[in-house]
Structure formats: structure tokens, C-alpha cells
Amino acid sequence: MSVKTLFQQELQEIRRDLRRPVFLFGAALAYLIVFGILYLPNIVTAVPCVVLDEENSALSRRLVQDFEASDSYRITAYVNTQEEMRQALREKQAIAAIDIPHDFSKKAKTGTYATVLYLVNGSNIILTNITSGAAQDIVADFSNHLAAKQTALRYGLDEGVALRAIAPVAVHLRVLYNTTQGYLYFFLLGLAMVAYQQGVLFAVGASALYEAEYPEAMEDAPTWKIMLVKTAVYWLLGMASYAFVIAFVTQALRIPLHAPLAMLVLLAATFLLAVIAFCFFFASFFPAELPFVRAVILYPVPAFIFSGYTWPLQSMGQGMQLVAQFFPLTHFSNTVRDLFLVGSSPNYAACLEKLAVLAVLFFLLGGILYGRRLRCARRAAGEN
């Protein structure tokens, strides 16, 4: 059977099984739409907060006003006891709570160390990190201005001069590449790449195992020809799907691409080869499409975790870092984010090399195992 005939037959299979193009073109798009809407506000603001002002003095009310003026908080209630405050956190009526003690002004004005208790529900680390950092900044700024005011009154100085003497070092925070520290830029690209990879796995796996379930479809075509045709067909379709994803990200979601498009395309082309090769290897362990689908559904979560997209790969144990090297997504998702947001990646060349090595490795192993699977299927069909 010629390569041309195999191409035609593969395209006929795709027309009969429309799930394959739906997987290829629909998976990433679905994630982009759903999570794009979810992360569209881009930053977390107005976290519900309750206040327990045990002193209710002019100074304590001024501190509360600083919290109210912050975009990070939304004061939802004022409570009278610590039990009410903790109950509001337990029942999630609020995420954070501020407790100003009854001797707050006295200690602050007499030079004794005054404390403000800040409680936060730590079950959501994103909200915890955002609100904790904001609380520390608000209290530190309040403390510096209070010290400057008291010093200026005592020594007859200008409050601005006193402030510079008390707090001579200031931090000017400048965040590069994601100025709002938004989750749209941070999470969305990685989630879309996971969904894109999953769509490729579903489509290629369905195609590869079709030949194992219906061995007469490709007659006695050699394994290398079958793999070559399927790789070419799904690589082309996968690249078209990737182009569609990039167009949606840049045009609909307005996430700018700062790197040359050619860099992104070359990375995707190499990644796609590695994923197709991995799929041939993985599918070889299953007799039919259904058990393969059940198994591959479990793949995205460990692949995403091991990729280091959210939890840094360098912070994982040595064994986990080694395992992560065999996941194509490890060498793809973070680099895609760097190319979009930064415009370059120091690991770009290394990632291309590693993806190429994985593609060769999985094609070799997959060719051996997939050929054995096809021969077993043909032998079983011949006996029947």
C-alpha cells in the first residue's frame, strides 16, 4: 500500500470520526474561553474582611480607613468579639480579619511596641498571599507616618523631613512582564497548552488504536509507513490548531506576543512531534481506544504538575525533576509563557533539543511497541 493511499485512507477515517478534529481544535479553545472569562478581571481585589476594633479611638479608626482605602480589601462587617471574628472566618463570611487591641493607641504613642492581629483563612493560598502582603504594606506605611508625625511634633520638625529620617530606605516596586501580577497571563497560557496537548493525544490515540481494532484497514502496510502517515497528518492538523489557538490568544484575549512568531512556531512544531511520538508509545500498551482514553484522562494533571508551570521545577526533589524531563510539556509550557510575556527564554535552545530527543526516543520505542501491537492484532484477526 502506497503512502498516498495511506494518506487518503487516514483522511477518510477522520471524516468518519469527527471526534478527532473536535479534540484537536476544540480542547484548547474550550479552555481559553472558560478560563479566559474566569481570569478576565486579571487581578484579585476586594477580598472580604471583618474588623474588630477593640479600642475605637481616632488612631485605630485611621488604621481601619487605610484598610478600607486599599483595593485589596472590602470591609464586610464590624464585630464586637474575637469569637464573632473567628466565626466569620470559619463560615467564610470573610477571608481576612483585623483585630486592633484595646491598648493600641497607648502603646503606639508611648513608644511601646503596638501590635495588630491579622487573621486570614489559609485554605486558599492565592488569597492568603495577596492579603497578607497588602496588610503588611498598609501597617508598615501607617507605622512610618505615625512615627514621623510624633517625631515632628516632639522636635518641631517638618513631618516630611522626619519621615525620611525614620524610614530612609524606600522600596519602589516595579514588576516586569506582568505588571498587574494578573492570573490571566500567569495561568491561562499553561492551561491552554495542557488542553492542546490533550486534544492531540485523544486524536492520535484514536487513530493509532483504530488500526489495532480493525487491522484490515491498513492491510499489510509496514509499521513505519503507518506511523509516518499518521504523524504527517496529525502534525499538520495540530499546527493548524495551534495557529488557531495563538490567534485567539492574541486577538480575542489581547495577550501580547513579544517574541518573534517564528520562535513560537518552531517550538510548537518540535513539541507536537514529541507529543505524537509519546502517544504512539503510550497507546501501544492498550488493546483498544476506550481503555486508552480512560488512562490518558489521568495524564494532564501529573504532566501539568511536573512541568513546573506553577510550582518551580527547581524546588522539586531530584527524582521528580528526573521524571519531569520525560514529559514534553515540561519543555514547552514555561517557554511559551516566557515568549509571550518576556519576548525570549534563556532555555529556548535547550528546550528544543530536549523535545527533539524525546521525539526520537518515543518514536523508536513507540515504533517497536506499536509494530508489535499491530502484528498481534493482525495475527488475531487471521486466526478468526
LUMTOR-8909 format. One record per residue: residue in one letter; x, y, z of N, C-alpha, C in turn. Coordinates in steps of 0.05 Angstrom, whole numbers, plus 32768, in hexadecimal, padded with zeros to 4 digits. Layout:
REM LUMTOR-8909
AXYZXYZXYZ
...
//
This chain:
REM LUMTOR-8909
M80117FE88000800080008000801280198000
S800D802B7FED801E80437FEB801880578000
V802B806A80048027807F8018800F80908010
K800C80957FF67FF580A57FEE7FDB80987FF5
T7FD9807E7FF17FC080707FF87FBB80718016
L7FD1806E80267FCE807080437FC5808B804C
F7FCF80A0803E7FC680BB80447FA880BD803F
Q7F9F80B480287F8380B680217F7180A78035
Q7F7B8090803D7F6C807F80507F6B808C806B
E7F81809980737F8180A7808D7F6D80BE808D
L7F6C80CD80777F5980E380757F3D80DA8075
Q7F3880C280697F1D80B780697F1580AF8086
E7F2880A480957F22809E80B17F1B80B680C1
I7F2980CC80BC7F2380E580CA7F0780EF80C3
R7F0080ED80AA7EE580F680A27ECF80E480AF
R7ED580CB80B37EC280B980C07EC180BD80DE
D7ED880C480EA7ED980C881067EE080E5810C
L7ECB80F6810E7ECE811281117ED8811A812D
R7ED98106813F7EE3810D815A7F0081168158
R7F0F810B81467F2C811281447F31812F813E
P7F24813B812A7F28815881267F1C8169813C
V7F07815E81497EFB816D815F7F0E816E8176
F7F1B8157817C7F30815781917F47816A818A
L7F50816881727F678178816A7F618196816B
F7F4A819E81617F4581BB815F7F3381C68176
G7F2681B481847F1381BD81987F1D81BE81B5
A7F3081AC81BB7F3981AA81D77F4581C481E1
A7F5A81CE81D47F6781E681DD7F5481FE81DC
L7F4481FF81C77F31821681C47F1E821681DC
A7F1481FF81E47F0181FE81FA7F0E82088213
Y7F27820082187F35820A82307F398228822E
L7F41823282177F46824F82147F2C825F821A
I7F16825582107EFD826482147EF482638232
V7EF4824B823D7EEB824882597EFD8257826C
F7F178251826B7F2A825D827E7F30827A8276
G7F2D8281825D7F31829D82557F1C82AF8262
I7F0382A582637EEE82B482707EF382B5828E
L7EFC829E82997F01829D82B67F1782B082BF
Y7F2D82B282AF7F4382C282B77F4382DE82AB
L7F2D82E5829D7F2B82FE828F7F30831782A2
P7F27831682BB7F2D832D82CD7F4C833082D1
N7F5B831B82CD7F78831B82CC7F85831D82E8
I7F79832A82FB7F84832D83167F6F8327832A
V7F77831F83427F65831983587F6283328369
T7F4A833C836C7F458354837C7F2D834F838E
A7F28836283A07F10836283B17F0C834883C0
V7F21833F83CD7F1F832783DE7F0F832D83F6
P7EFA831E83FC7EE9832484147EF88323842E
C7EF48338843E7F03833A84577EF18345846D
V7EF5833B84867EE68345849D7EFA835384AF
V7EF0836684BF7F01837684D07EF6837584ED
L7F09836F85007F038371851C7F1583888527
D7F08839E852C7F1683B685377F1083B88554
E7F2083AB85657F1B83AA85827F1F83C6858F
E7F2E83D785837F3483F1858F7F2184078585
N7F1B8406856B7F09841A855E7F1284378564
S7F2C843C85607F37845785647F3B84648549
A7F44847D85497F49848B85307F60847D8521
L7F74847485307F8B846785237F83844C8517
S7F74843C85267F6C8422851B7F5984258503
R7F47843A85047F35843E84EE7F45844784D5
R7F5B845584D97F6B845D84C27F78844584B5
L7F81843284C57F8C841984BA7F77840A84AB
V7F5F840984B67F4A83FB84A87F448408848D
Q7F448423848D7F40843284747F55842B845E
D7F6E842684677F83841E84547F7C84038448
F7F7283F184587F6983D7844D7F5283DB843A
E7F3F83EC84417F2783F084307F3083FD8415
A7F45840D84167F4D841B83FE7F5D840983EB
S7F6583F283F47F7483DF83E47F6283D083D1
D7F6B83CC83B87F5B83BD83A57F5B839F83AC
S7F6D839783BD7F6F837A83C37F59837183D6
Y7F4C838483E47F39837C83F97F1D838883F4
R7F0A837A83FE7EEE838584007EE4837E841C
I7EE28393842C7ED9838F84487EBB83888447
T7EB5837084507E998366844E7E8A83698469
A7E99836A847F7E8B836C84997E9F837584AF
Y7E93838184C37EA2838884DC7E97837684F2
V7EA8836884FF7E9F835585147EA88360852F
N7E9D835385447EA2835D85607EB4834B8570
T7EB7833285687EC7831F85777ED8830F8565
Q7EED830385707EFF82F185617EF082D98557
E7EDD82CF85677ECD82B885607EBD82BE8546
E7EB182D585457EA282DD852D7EB582DF8515
M7ECD82E9851A7EE082EC85047EE882D084F9
R7EEE82BE850B7EF682A385037EDF829484F6
Q7EC7829985007EB0828C84F47EAB829584D7
A7EB082AF84D27EAE82BA84B77EC282AC84A4
L7EDA82A684AE7EEE8298849E7EE6827B849A
R7EDC826E84AF7ED4825284AC7EBE824E8498
E7EAA826084997E93825E84887E98826B846D
K7EB1827584687EB98282844F7EA8829A8448
Q7E9D82A7845D7E9182C184577EA682D68451
A7EBF82CF84597ED682E084537EEE82CE844F
I7F0282D884407F1B82C9843C7F3082D38450
A7F2F82EC84577F4382F884697F3583078480
A7F44830B84967F39831A84AD7F50832A84B9
I7F49834284C37F5C835484D07F52835984EC
D7F64835484FF7F5E8359851B7F71836E8527
I7F668385852D7F75839B85397F71839A8557
P7F85839685687F81839285857F7983AC8593
H7F7083A985AB7F6583C085BB7F7B83D485C3
D7F9483CB85C47FA983DD85CC7FBA83E685B4
F7FAF83E5859C7FBE83EB85847FCA84078584
S7FBA841B858A7FC3843785897FD7843D859F
K7FD2843285B77FE4843685CD8000842C85C7
K8002841485BE801C840885B88029841785A1
A801A841E858C8025842B857580318446857B
K80248455858E802C847085948040847285AA
T8043845D85BA8057845E85CF8070845085C9
G8073844785B0808B843A85A8808C841C85AD
T8077841185B9807583F485BD806C83E885A3
Y807583D0859E806F83C38584805183BB8583
A804283C78570802683C1856D802383AC8557
T8010839A855B800B838485487FEF8385853D
V7FEC837C85257FD2837985187FD0835C850F
L7FBB834E85187FB8833285117FAA833084F6
Y7FB7832284E47FAB831E84C97FA6830084C5
L7F8D82F884C27F8682DC84BD7F7D82D884A1
V7F8482C284957F7C82BD84797F77829F8476
N7F63829984667F5C827D84607F718272844D
G7F82826084567F98825784467F9182408433
S7F78823984317F708222841F7F7482298402
N7F74824383FB7F79824C83E07F93825D83E1
I7FA9825183D77FC3825E83DA7FC5827783C8
I7FB5827883B37FB6829083A27FAC82A883B1
L7F9482A583BE7F8982BB83CE7F9A82C183E6
T7FA682AC83F27FB782B084097FCF82C18402
N7FDD82BA83EC7FF582C983E47FEE82E683DE
I7FD982EA83CF7FD2830583C67FCB831683DE
T7FB9830C83F07FB0831D84067FC68321841B
S7FD6830C84207FEC830E843480008324842C
G800883238413801A83388409800F8354840B
A7FF5835684037FE8837084047FE6837A8421
A7FE0836884347FDD837084507FF8837A845B
Q800D836C845580288374845F802F83908453
D80298394843A803083AE842E802083C5843B
I800683C084407FF583D5844B7FFE83DC8468
V800383C78478800C83CC8494802783D98494
A803A83D18483805483DD8483805383FA847B
D8043840184678040841D845F8033842D8475
F801E842284818011843084978025843584AE
S8035842184B58048842384CA805D843984C4
N8067843984AC807B844E84A58070846A84A7
H8058846E849D804C8489849E8045849184BA
L803D847E84CB8037848484E78051848C84F5
A8066847D84F18080848484FD808A849F84F4
A808784A584DA809084BF84D0808084D684DC
K806684D284E0805584E784EB805C84EC8508
Q806084D68517806784DA8533808384E78537
T809584DF852680B084EB852780B085088520
A80A0850F850B809E852B85028092853C8518
L807D8532852680708541853C808485458553
R80938530855980A58532857180BC8545856C
Y80C78544855480E08554854F80DB856C853D
G80C38571853680BD8588852580C885868509
L80C7856E84FE80D1856A84E380BB856984CF
D80C2856B84B680AF856684A080AA8548849F
E80908541849C80898524849C809785158485
G80998522846E80A78514845880C4850F845D
V80D18522846B80ED851E847280F085088486
A80DE8508849A80DE84F384AE80D984D884A2
L80C784D6848E80C184BC848280D984B28473
R80E884C38465810084BA8457811684B1846B
A811784BD8482812B84B584968124849B84A3
I810A849684A78101847E84B48101846684A1
A80F9846B848980F8845684748109845E845D
P8123845D845F81358468844A813684578431
V812D843E8433812E842C841C811184258414
A810C842A83FB80F1842483F080F4841083D9
V80E0840083D680DF83EC83C180CD83F783AB
H80D883F8839380C883FF837B80C483E5836C
L80AC83DA836F80A683C0836280A083C48345
R80AE83B5833580AA83B6831880A98399830E
V809283908306808F837582FC8091837582DE
L80A3836582D380A7836382B78096834D82AB
Y808D835182928080833D8281806383368289
N805C833A82A38040833682AB803B834A82C1
T8037836382B88037837982CB8021837882DF
T800A836D82D87FF4836B82EB7FF5835282FB
Q8009834182F6800B832683037FF1831782FF
G7FE6831982E77FCC830D82E27FCE82EF82DC
Y7FB982E282E27FB782C582DE7FB082BE82C2
L7FA582D182B37F9F82CC82977FB982C48288
Y7FCE82D4828C7FE782CF827E7FF682B7828B
F7FF382B482A58002829F82B37FF8828382AE
F7FDD827F82B07FD2826482AF7FC8825D8293
L7FBC827082857FAD8269826D7FBD825B8257
L7FD5826582517FE58259823C7FEC823C8243
G7FF38237825C7FFA821C82637FE282098261
L7FCB8212826B7FB3820182697FAB81FC824C
A7FAE8210823B7FA8820C821F7FBB81F78212
M7FD581F8821A7FE781E5820E7FE281C98218
V7FD981C682317FD181AB823B7FBA81A0822B
A7FA681B182277F8E81A982187F9681A281FB
Y7FA781B281EF7FB081AD81D47FBE819381D2
Q7FD0818D81E57FDD817381E57FCA815C81E8
Q7FB6816081F97FA2814B81FE7F92814581E5
G7F8B815A81D67F7D815781BD7F8D814781A9
V7FA7814C81A87FB8813D81967FB9811F819E
L7FBC811A81B87FBD80FF81C27FA480EF81BB
F7F8D80FC81C07F7480EE81BA7F7180E8819C
A7F7880FB818B7F7580F7816E7F8980E28164
V7FA280E5816B7FB680D281617FB280B6816D
G7FAA80B581867FA5809B81937F8E808D8185
A7F79809C817F7F62808F81727F6A80858156
S7F7B809481487F84808B812E7F9680738130
A7FA9807381437FBC805D81457FAE8043814D
L7F9B8045815F7F8E802C81697F7880238157
Y7F70803481447F5C802B81307F688014811F
E7F82801681197F8F8001810A7F927FE7811A
A7F947FEA81357F967FD281457F7B7FC58148
E7F667FD481487F4B7FC9814A7F417FBF812F
Y7F4A7FCC81197F417FC480FE7F5A7FC080ED
P7F697FAB80F17F837FA780E47F807FA580C5
E7F687F9F80BC7F657F9C809F7F657FB88091
A7F627FCE80A17F607FE880957F797FF08085
M7F907FEA80907FA97FF180837FB67FD98076
E7FA87FC380747FB27FAA80687FCD7FA38074
D7FE17F9F80647FFB7F96806E800F7FAC806B
A80077FC5806D801A7FDC806C802E7FDA8082
P80477FDF807D805B7FDE809380567FF480A8
T805F7FEE80C0805A800080D68066801C80D1
W807D801D80C5808A803780C18079804980AE
K806D803C809A805C804C8088804380578096
I8037804580A6801F804E80B58025806580C8
M803B806280D78043807780EA804B809080DB
L8058808E80C4806080A580B5804880B580AC
V803480A680A1801C80B48096800C80C180AD
K800880B280C27FF980BD80D9800780D580E5
T802280D380E7803180EA80F2802E810280E0
A803080FE80C6802E811580B48012812280B5
V7FFE811180B57FE2811B80B57FDC812B80CE
Y7FE3811F80E57FDC812C80FE7FEF81428106
W8007814180FB8019815880FF800E817080F0
L8005816C80D87FFA818380C87FE1818E80D5
L7FCF817B80DD7FB6818480EB7FBC81918106
G7FD0818681147FD78191812E7FE381AD812B
M7FF381B281177FFE81CC81127FE981E0810B
A7FD581D780FB7FBF81E980F47FAF81F0810D
S7FAB81DC811F7F9D81E181387FAD81F48149
Y7FC781F1814A7FD88203815A7FD7821F814F
A7FD7822381357FD4823D81297FBA824A8131
F7FA5823A81327F8B8244813A7F8B824D8157
V7F98823D81687F9A824481857FAA825E8189
I7FC08261817B7FD08279817E7FC182918174
A7FB2828E815E7FA282A581547F8D82AD8168
F7F80829981757F6C829F81897F7882AD81A2
V7F8F82A381AA7F9C82AF81C27FA482CC81BD
T7FB082D181A57FBA82EC81A07FA482FF8197
Q7F9082F681887F7C8308817E7F63830A8190
A7F5982F3819A7F4182F481AA7F4782FB81C7
L7F5C82EF81D37F6382F481EF7F77830A81F2
R7F82831481DD7F94832B81DD7FAD832681EE
I7FB7830D81EE7FD0830881FC7FE6830C81E7
P7FF8831F81EB800B832681D68021831181D4
L802A830B81BC804182FA81B68059830B81B1
H806D830B81C38084831C81C1809B830F81B2
A809A82F581AE80AF82E781A080A882E58182
P80BC82E1817180B682DC815580A482C48151
L809182C58140807E82AF813C808D82968134
A80A28298812580B18281811B80BC82708133
M80C4827D814880CD826F816080B7825D816C
L80A08269816D8089825A8179808182438167
V80818247814D807A8232813A808E821B813A
L80A78222813B80BC820D813C80B981FC8155
L80B58209816C80B181FB8185809981E98184
A808381F38179806A81E38178806E81CC8165
A807C81D0814F808081BA813B808F81A38148
T80A481AA815780B48195816480A58188817B
F80968198818A8085818D81A08070817A8195
L80648181817F804F81708173805A8156816A
L80728155815F807F813C81578083812A8170
A808D8137818680928128819E8078811C81AA
V8062812C81A98048812281B4803D810C81A3
I803F810E8188803580F98176804580DF817B
A806080E2817E807180CB8183806A80BE819E
F806680CF81B2805E80C581CD804380B681CB
C803180C081BB801780B481B88019809881AC
F802A80948197802E807A818C8039806781A1
F804C807181B18058806081C68043805981DB
F8034806C81E48020806781F98009805681F0
A8000805B81D77FE9804C81CD7FF0802E81C8
S800A802881C68012800C81C0800C7FFA81D7
F8006800481EF80017FF482067FE37FED8209
F7FD37FF681F77FB67FF281F97FAB7FE381E1
P7F977FD281E67F8C7FC281CF7F787FD181BF
A7F6C7FE681CA7F577FF481BC7F56801281C5
E7F46802181B87F45803E81BD7F39804481D9
L7F24803681E17F17803D81FA7F2A803B8212
P7F38802582177F4B8025822E7F61803A822B
F7F69804082127F7D8055820E7F7380708217
V7F5A807682107F4E809082177F4B80928236
R7F43807C82427F41807C82607F5C8082826D
A7F71807782617F8C807B826D7F9680978267
V7F9280A0824E7F9E80BA82477F9080D18254
I7F7780CD825D7F6980E2826C7F7880E98285
L7F8780D682907F9680DA82A97FB080E982A4
Y7FB980EB828B7FD380F682847FD681148288
P7FC2812582837FC7814282847FCF814C829F
V7FC4814282B57FCA814C82CF7FE8814782D7
P7FF2812E82D5800F812B82DB8021813A82C8
A8018813B82AE80298149829A802B816782A1
F8014817382AA8014818F82B18024819482CA
I8021818282DE8030818582F7804E818382F2
F8056816E82E38072816A82DE807E817E82CB
S806E818D82BD807981A082AA808681B882B8
G807F81BC82D1808A81D382E0807D81ED82D9
Y806581EB82CD8058820482C4804E821482DC
T8045820782F2803D82168309805082128320
W805881FA8327806C81F5833B808681F0832E
P809B8201833480B48200832580C181E58325
L80CA81DD830E80D781C3830B80F081C1831D
Q80FE81D78321811681D78331811181D1834E
S80F881D5835780F081D0837280E881B38377
M80E681A3836280DE8187836580F78176836C
G80F2815E83768108814C837C811681438362
Q812E81388366813E8130834E8130811B833E
G81238108834C811580F3833D80FE80FE832D
M80EF8110833880D8811C832980E2812D8312
Q80F9813B83168104814A8300810C813882E9
L8116812082EF811E810D82DA8106810382CB
V80F180FC82DA80D880F382CD80CC810982BB
A80CD812182C580C2813882B580CF813B829A
Q80E88133829780F68136827E80E981268267
F80D98111826E80CD8100825A80B181098252
F80A8811F825E808E812A8256809381418242
P8089813F8229808E81558216808481708220
L806F817082308065818A823980798199824B
T808B818A8258809F8197826980B081AA8259
H80B681A4824080C881B3822F80B881C6821D
F809F81C98222808E81D9820F807F81F0821D
S806F81E98232805C81FD823C806A82158248
N807F82128259808C82298264809A823A824F
T80A4822D823A80B2823B8225809E824C8215
V8086824082108071824F8203806A82688212
R80678265822C8060827D823D80768292823B
D808F8289823C80A6829C823A80A682AA821F
L80A0829C820A80A082A881EF808A82BD81ED
F807282B781F9805C82CA81F8806282E38209
L806A82DE8222806C82F58234808783038234
V809C82F4823180B78300823280C283068216
G80BC82F5820380C682F881E880DE82E681E2
S80E782D781F680FD82C581F280FD82B18209
S810E829C820781118289821D812D827F821D
P813B82808234815682778235815982598230
N8143824A82338143822D822F813882258214
Y8134823882028127823281E98135821C81D9
A814F822081D4815E820D81C5815F81F181D2
A816381F281ED816481D881FC814981CA81FA
C813381D981FB811981CC81F9811481C081DE
L811D81CD81C9811B81C281AE812A81A881AC
E814281A881B78153818F81B68146817981C6
K813C817F81DD812F816A81EE8116815F81E1
L8106817081D580EE816781C780F5815681AF
A810A815D81A18113814D818A811D81328194
V812B813181AA8135811781B5811D810681BD
L8109811281CB80F2810381D380E380F981BB
A80E1810881A580D380FF818D80E180E78181
V80FB80E8817F810A80D18174810780B98186
L810A80BD81A1810880A781B480ED809981B3
F80D880A981B380BD809D81B380B580928198
F80C0809D818380BA8091816880C880768166
L80E08074817180EE805A817080E080458181
L80DB804C819A80CD803A81AC80B0803481A3
G80A3804A819A808880478191808680368178
G809A80398166809A8029814E809C800B8154
I80AD8004816780B17FE8816E80977FDD817B
L808D7FEC818E80757FE2819D805C7FE4818C
Y80597FF9817D80417FFC816C80417FE78156
G80597FE1814A805A7FCC813680537FB18141
R805B7FAC815A80547F93816780367F91816C
R802A7FA88174800D7FA981787FFE7FA3815E
L80077FAF81487FFA7FAA812E7FFC7F8D8125
R80147F82812980187F66812180067F538131
C80047F59814A7FF27F48815B7FD57F4B8152
A7FCD7F63814B7FB17F6781427FAC7F598128
R7FC07F5A81157FBC7F4D80FB7FBC7F2F80FE
R7FCD7F2681117FCE7F0981157FB47EFF8120
A7FA97F0E81337F8F7F06813F7F797F08812B
A7F7A7F1C81197F657F1E81047F687F0780F1
G7F807EFE80EA7F847EE880D87F7B7ECE80E3
E7F7E7ECA80FE7F757EB1810A7F577EB0810A
N7F4A7EC7810C7F2D7EC7810C7F227EC580EF
//
